Amino acid sequence: MSTSSNRGALPFDPSIFGTDEPMGAARYRDELHDSALHKADSIAQVRAAWIAPKASLVANNEVPETTIHAGTDLTESTVGGSAWFAFGEGVVYCPKVKADGSGYPLRVNLAGASSGGDRVDFIVVVAPRREPALQEAWGSTPTGTSKLYSDITSTSAAWLTPDDATNILLIPKTLIDRAAALESSWSTLTDIGGNRTSVQMPLLQVAVFGQTRDTASDPELHGFVCAEYIGGP
């Protein structure tokens, strides 16, 4: 579901702007408007974007976590244990769906650090809006709908490289179907033919979690951007 009806950029001669050549509605739509929309889609449409508050608000200039487990509850020897905690609330969006029923991929960028230099982990989870997001990551190394950043030890904030070395997160049809099944239908009053019409919206949430391997260090989230890459595969 590209926002461009042509699903592509159509070339045009830039000299038309210099000569003030008249432009019809079809030419404007196809060459300028739709081409601009397609290029915007290819760059990706932002669905979630967070940045750290000012240093005067948070000592380490990071996004504060909403739940902190004290003492040994924080110590985990493997990724995917019970020590994950959330950074803020999940962001809900309605994914654009391809002809095969899958969603367009998400392009994820995460900036983080370890507060004390000990190993910490981050994970970006995509789950149905009506399911706890942590179910996607609980108890084992997440796959499919998660982006994992493990063994982060740098104390300097930086854009992190995920474990799979790609910032593209695929949204499978199974996730879309599961999300749609949990949502109520939206109904119109009438369509053109005079009959009521309903539509099912598969609402998804994007949530970020952190995990520590040592109680001396906490994961610090400094920034996060998630964009729906409509020009992607």
N, C-alpha and C positions, 0 to 999 in steps of 0.2 A: 504494500500500500504506500507507494511513493506519493509525495505531495505534488509531484509533477505528472500531469496526464500523459506526457510523452515518454516518461521514464528514461529520460536522457537529455543531454544538452545539444541544442541545434546551433550550428555555426552561423554567424552573420557578419556582414562587412561593417567594421566599425566606422567606416567613412560616412555612413548615413547620419551619424550624429554631427559631423562637421559641416555637412551641407544642408542640414535642416530638412532632410528628405521626409515627406509625409509617411506615416506608418499606419497601416490598417489594423483593425482589432485582432485579426488572425495572426498577423506578423508579430504584433506585440505579445500576444499570448504564447506563441510557439517559440519565438526566437529570444525574447527577453524574459518574460515572466516565468514560463516553465523551465527555461534553462537555469535561471537563478535559483528556483526551488530545487531543481535536481542537484545543483552544486551544493546547496545548503544541506540537503539530505546526505550527500556523500561525505560532507565534513562531520555529520552526525548531529542529532537533536538532543540537547541536554535534558536528562530526566532527574538527575540529582547532582547538587554541587554544594559542598561544604568547605569552609575555610576556618582556620583557627582564629579565635578572638584576639584582641590586642593583648600584648604581654602584661599590661597593667591589670587585666581581668583574670588571667590564669598565669601562674608563676612560670611555667615552662612553655607558654604560648602554644598549647595544644588544645584540641577539642576534648572536654572532660567526659569521662565515661559516666554512665548513669547508674551502674551497679558495681560495687567493689566487694570482692570476697576477701576476708581477712585471713591472716596466718597461713597455715599449710593448705588451705583450700585453693590458694593461688598456684601452688607448685604442681606442675604436671611434667611427666617425662616424655609424653608423646603428644603429637598434634591431634586434636579432636577429643580431648578429655572433657571434664566437667568444669573447667576454669574459664570458659569463654564468657566475656561480659560485653554489653552493648555500648556503642557510642551513639547516644541520641536515639531518636525514633526512626523506624524504617520509613523510607519515602515510597509512596504508592503511585503507580502509573498504569495506564492502560496501553499494553503493547500493540504495535501494529503487527498484523499477522499476514504471513506470506500464503501463497496459494496452497502449499503443502500442509498448512496448519501450524507450522512452527513460527516462532517469533524472530524478528530481526536481531542480530547479535548486539550485545552491549559492549561499548569500549570503556574500559575501567582504568582509571589512574588514581593511585593512592600514595599520599605522602605521609611518612611516619618515621618513628625512631624508637629506640629503647632508652628509658629514662636513666638507667645506670650502666648500660653496656652489657647486661646479661641477655640471653636469648629471649625474644618475644615473638609472637605470631599475630598476624592479622588475617581476617577472612571477610570477603564480600559475599553475601548470600542473597540469592533471588528466590523468593518463595511466594506462593499464593497469599493474597492479602488476608484471608481468613484463617491462615495457619501460622503458628509460631515459627518465625524465621529460623530459630536455632535448631529446629528439628532437622533442617537440611544439613547441619554440620555436626550434630551430636553423636559422640561415641566412636567416630571413625574418620579417616581422612576423607573430606568431602569431594565429590566428583559431580560433573554435569552442570549443576546450577550454582557453583561456588568458585570463587577465585581466591587462592590461598597464597599467603606470603609468610613463609616460615623461617625461623632462625635469624631474625633481624637483630643485630647487635650494635649497630652504629648509634651513637648518641646525638648525631647531627641529623636534623630533618632533611629528607630527600625523597624524591619520587622513587618508589620501590619497584623492584623487578619481581613479578610473581613466579611461583615455582615452575609453572609450565612455560615461562619465558615469553608469553604473549599477553597483551592486555585486552584481547577479545574474549568475551564470555558468551557462549552459545545458549540460546533459549529454545529447548526442544519442544516438540509438539505435546509430549506427555505433560510438561509443566503447564502449557497453555490450557490443555483440556482439563487438568486438575483444578486450575484456578477458575475456569468458566463454570465448572460443575458446582462450585461453592457459592456462586453469586446468584442473586435473584435477577429475573428478566426485567428489562426496561421496556415499557410499552408506549407506543404512540397513540394518539386519539384515533386518527384515521390516516390511511395512505391515500394516494391519488384515486384509487379504485373504491375507496369508502370502507375498507376493512382495517381493523386494528392490526398493528404490526409490532412484534417484539424483537428485541436484540439482546444477546448475551455478552456481557463485557468481562473478559478474563483479567481482572485486576491483579497486578503483581506488586510486591514490595521489595525494595532493595535495602538491605541492612548491613552495617559494618560491626564486626566484633573483634575483640582483642583477647590475647591469652599470654600469660607470663610463664616462664619456666623457673623463675627464681623470685622469691618475695622481695628481693632487693631492687628489682627493676619492673617497671610497668610499661606496657605499650602506649606510645603517644601518637595519637592521630592528629596530623597537622593540616591535612587537606584531602579532599576526595571529589572526583568528578566521574559521573556515570552518564554516558550518552548512547542513545539508540542509533546504531550505525545502519541506517536504512539503505545506504549504498553498498552494504556488505553482502557476503555470500548468503 
